């Protein structure tokens, strides 16, 4: 297991997360299973690119932490593809720029690849709320809204349809078979938070390799910061609407059966149970019960509206995204030279 070499890709786009970026890098450098390299991919921000190049200019860390410019169009998907292209490891792991990984994060990822059919291993993402605690109205069933593991995912080491992109790893060969993350669907800075690019990739990978196994090991833990703005219902509403749009795009790409298979179970079993739990808590006068039940219902309605809007957009040809082979890496896309 010690010979499994991981390149860890962290995509960054704003200096406002400077301290978060450094904390993410430090958490990877402290892994019990050392990473081969950390790739910081800067999304079209020359100032941040130069600042990070200066931060990691010393010879002692330059090979360990590599600073790169996103070589494609703006957005998270293209940034990840840049990191994949530049990676030297046999496995590629992804960590959000506002998250920190626990010490054994990569060790459990590495253990998951004992079976040669395993092409991806994801982990468990826990929210670190800015207010210090979960808002009473915020249902655990919707923790995916803030990029975290949500109630409804099975515990332990389990086979899944897709991993979650901010806490995931892949065999490098998976991208040779399936291509990279689709551009035009992933996040792009502070624009409407479209997502599901990892879902689309994982389904495409399984279609290309029917025997492929994708796992989640909930011992591979990261802690993801949730800023105060994302603790508000306005963000909850915007994110669920965007998820509906994204699911429509994914369904167009990979087919409705596979694109919505997990969502059917989620909406027919997990969410109704959450509503019942919230109403029960309300009857028992526990804080937030009615709010959680109402948020679940609102989330479903808003996501459905987003899906309808996304389907209409696809039908009119107003939504496009593309995927293909990972382009060859060129050192000309690396960070600028800095004075020693």
Beta strands, then each sheet from edge to edge (+ up, - down):
strand 1: 6-12
strand 2: 37-42
strand 3: 65-69
strand 4: 91-95
strand 5: 99-101
strand 6: 118-129
strand 7: 157-159
strand 8: 167-171
strand 9: 213-226
sheet 1: 3+ 2+ 1+ 4+ 8- 6+ 9+ 5-
sheet 2: 3+ 2+ 1+ 4+ 8- 6+ 9+ 7-
end
